[in-house]
Amino acid sequence: MYMKTRYLAERKGGIVFATGTPISNTMAEMYTLQRYLAPETLKAAGVEHFDAWAANFGEPVTALELAPDGSGYRMHTRFAKFVNLPELLSMFRSSPMCRPRICCTCPPGNPGREAADHRGSGLPGIEGICRDAG
């Protein structure tokens, strides 16, 4: 899928990812979204490779946990939290990626449903629809 998104971007095509849960399970999901939709932003910040991105924005923690097969315990390192979060969110929001906003096309009676604001999505006319709706 990464190769397809790069191909479309090189040919000035639009790329749209539509999801209600862009980051729900792991830190790597945020990096992956940035890699697909805004690789130039990552390159400009010097974090185009996951190792560099993780070193800047994640804090690994090693802890004792039960082995998957239940045979005992093991030490396991995982990302426990984000660090430098203001910088990460600034980079995430400033790129031409979808950002949550109140849905401009939801029927009345569905207030608060979220949709994308479609900046840079390649969908002709959608920006005007969202801007005019308010």
C-alpha positions as CSV (number, residue, x, y, z in Angstrom):
1,M,0.0,0.0,0.0
2,Y,2.9,2.3,0.7
3,M,4.2,1.9,-2.9
4,K,0.7,2.7,-4.2
5,T,0.4,5.9,-2.1
6,R,3.9,7.1,-3.3
7,Y,3.0,6.3,-6.9
8,L,-0.2,8.4,-6.6
9,A,1.6,11.2,-4.8
10,E,4.3,11.4,-7.6
11,R,1.5,11.6,-10.2
12,K,-0.2,14.4,-8.2
13,G,-3.1,12.1,-7.4
14,G,-5.2,12.4,-4.3
15,I,-4.8,10.0,-1.3
16,V,-7.6,9.7,1.2
17,F,-7.6,7.5,4.3
18,A,-11.0,7.4,6.0
19,T,-11.1,6.1,9.6
20,G,-12.7,7.0,12.8
21,T,-9.8,5.6,14.8
22,P,-6.5,6.6,13.2
23,I,-4.4,5.8,16.3
24,S,-5.9,3.2,18.5
25,N,-3.5,0.4,19.3
26,T,0.2,1.3,19.0
27,M,2.6,4.2,18.5
28,A,3.5,2.8,15.2
29,E,0.1,3.7,13.8
30,M,0.8,7.4,14.1
31,Y,4.1,7.0,12.4
32,T,2.5,4.9,9.6
33,L,-0.1,7.5,8.9
34,Q,2.5,10.2,8.7
35,R,4.6,8.0,6.5
36,Y,1.7,7.3,4.1
37,L,0.2,10.8,4.0
38,A,3.0,13.2,4.8
39,P,6.5,11.7,4.2
40,E,7.9,15.2,3.4
41,T,7.0,16.4,6.9
42,L,8.9,13.5,8.4
43,K,11.9,14.1,6.1
44,A,12.0,17.8,7.0
45,A,12.0,16.9,10.7
46,G,14.8,14.3,10.2
47,V,12.6,11.5,11.4
48,E,11.7,9.7,8.2
49,H,12.8,6.3,9.6
50,F,10.9,4.7,12.4
51,D,13.9,4.3,14.7
52,A,14.6,8.1,14.6
53,W,10.9,8.9,15.0
54,A,10.5,6.5,17.9
55,A,13.7,7.9,19.6
56,N,12.2,11.4,19.4
57,F,8.6,10.7,20.3
58,G,8.4,7.5,22.4
59,E,9.7,6.4,25.7
60,P,10.5,2.6,26.0
61,V,9.9,0.9,29.3
62,T,11.2,-2.5,30.3
63,A,9.0,-4.5,32.6
64,L,8.5,-8.1,33.8
65,E,5.5,-9.8,32.3
66,L,4.0,-13.3,32.0
67,A,5.3,-15.2,28.9
68,P,2.7,-15.8,26.2
69,D,2.8,-19.6,26.8
70,G,2.4,-19.1,30.5
71,S,5.7,-20.9,31.3
72,G,7.1,-18.1,33.3
73,Y,8.1,-14.5,33.3
74,R,10.2,-12.5,30.9
75,M,11.5,-8.9,30.6
76,H,9.8,-7.1,27.7
77,T,10.4,-3.6,26.4
78,R,7.6,-1.6,24.9
79,F,6.7,2.0,24.3
80,A,4.9,3.2,27.4
81,K,4.1,6.7,26.4
82,F,4.7,9.6,24.0
83,V,7.3,12.2,24.7
84,N,7.7,15.6,23.0
85,L,4.0,15.4,22.4
86,P,3.4,19.1,21.5
87,E,6.0,18.8,18.7
88,L,4.5,15.5,17.5
89,L,1.0,16.9,17.4
90,S,2.1,20.0,15.7
91,M,3.8,18.0,13.0
92,F,0.8,15.7,12.7
93,R,-1.7,18.5,12.4
94,S,0.3,20.8,10.1
95,S,0.7,18.3,7.3
96,P,-2.0,17.8,4.7
97,M,-3.5,14.9,6.6
98,C,-7.1,14.5,7.6
99,R,-8.0,16.2,10.9
100,P,-11.1,15.6,12.9
101,R,-13.8,18.3,12.8
102,I,-17.6,18.4,13.2
103,C,-19.0,16.7,10.2
104,C,-20.4,19.2,7.6
105,T,-22.4,16.6,5.7
106,C,-24.1,14.8,8.6
107,P,-27.9,15.0,8.6
108,P,-29.6,17.1,11.3
109,G,-30.0,15.2,14.6
110,N,-26.4,13.7,14.3
111,P,-24.4,16.5,16.0
112,G,-20.9,15.8,16.9
113,R,-20.2,13.1,14.4
114,E,-16.7,13.5,13.2
115,A,-15.4,13.5,9.7
116,A,-12.3,14.7,7.9
117,D,-11.7,18.2,6.9
118,H,-10.3,16.9,3.6
119,R,-7.4,19.3,3.2
120,G,-5.2,18.1,0.4
121,S,-7.4,15.1,-0.2
122,G,-7.8,15.5,-3.9
123,L,-11.6,15.6,-3.7
124,P,-12.6,18.5,-6.0
125,G,-15.1,20.8,-4.3
126,I,-15.2,19.2,-0.9
127,E,-13.2,22.0,0.7
128,G,-15.9,24.5,-0.3
129,I,-18.7,22.3,1.0
130,C,-17.0,21.9,4.4
131,R,-16.1,25.6,4.6
132,D,-19.6,26.8,3.6
133,A,-21.3,24.4,6.1
134,G,-19.5,26.0,8.8
